[in-house]
């Protein structure tokens, strides 16, 4: 009888230990918010120093989290868009939590948009959505032109105006409450590089159009794109609104 009890205790201990081991492996990166990229092996590393350097810190003035990447540690691969060549690298944001991790979609960086060897990545944690780019962006995207295209202009990209740290454009078309528009935000009139096209959720050459439904009867609207956090806001304009 004692041997049976001892055997049961040993087996139970093995399962408990295995469970703890699996938990440790699943949470090999301490809780926190990190940027993953080629230079830190996308956080798949045992080097605690590298992990710690990849952590976001909160900027009280901006009300955003920030992390810095050395551009030399990003692999910029050549991309061919119908004969036009671009060099694009990627990063992701990992929010490691005990109750379940959140990982952003891959965010592209266009090498020609670099203004220094440092890339500052920004994060609005309240807007971070799993498998999407929303809430995440970087300073290289302020060095680029951005265009608005959709059903409101027959998908002919129109240049957006840069206003401080965002881009915007006003569209004078009239819509009734409940009507829809579809749109995307490319970086050129040719839509190239395709990998930089933002649809309101992700950067992709094959994503679905973003749909916005008007909440009021409008005489126009503004599209505002915040590239530091990959966020699009639609401001509805009604008769009497300041234009």
C-alpha positions, 0 to 999 in steps of 0.5 A: 500500500505504501509503495502505491501511495509513494508511486502516486506521489512521484507521478503527481510530482512529475506532472506538477513539475512538468506543468511549471516547466511548461509555464516557465517556457511559455513565459520565458520572456518576463512580463512587459512590452517589447519590440521584436526584430531581426537584431534580437531574434524576435525575442527568441533569445536567452540573453536577458540584456538583449531582452531588457533593451527591447523593452518599451518605456513610457513617455509621459509627455507623449502619453505613448510607449517608446522603444529604439531599434538600431537600423543596422540590426534590421534586415532590409530585403529587396522587394520587387513591385513590377520592376520597381525595387524597394528595401523593406524591413519589419518589426512587431510588438509583443505585450507579454502578460500572464493572462495571455500575450498580445502580438501586433502584426508585422510593421514595415519600414522602408529603408529609404525613409530612414533619417538616421541609424535609429528607429523610434517605435511608438505604442499606444497600448490602449489601441493595441489589437492582436494580429493588427498594426493598430496602435503601433508605428515609428518615426520613419513614417513621418518622412514619407508622403501618404495618400488617401484612396477609396470609393469617394475618389474612384480609388485615385490616391490623393496626397494628404497634408502633414499636420504635426505628427499626422496626415489628413485630407478633407473630402467634400462629398455628401453622404447620408447617415448609414451610407458607407465608404471604403478606403486605403492609405497608400504611400504613392499614386502608384500604390507602390510599395504595395507592402506599405499600403495601410487599410486601417488594420494592417500594412499589406498588399492584399488586405481587404478595404476598410469600410466606414459607415457615417453616423450622420448626414454629412457635407464632407469628412476628414480622413486623419492618419496617425502613422506613429500609432497606425491609426485612422480617424474619420471626422464627419463634417456637417453644414455649418462646421468649420471647413 
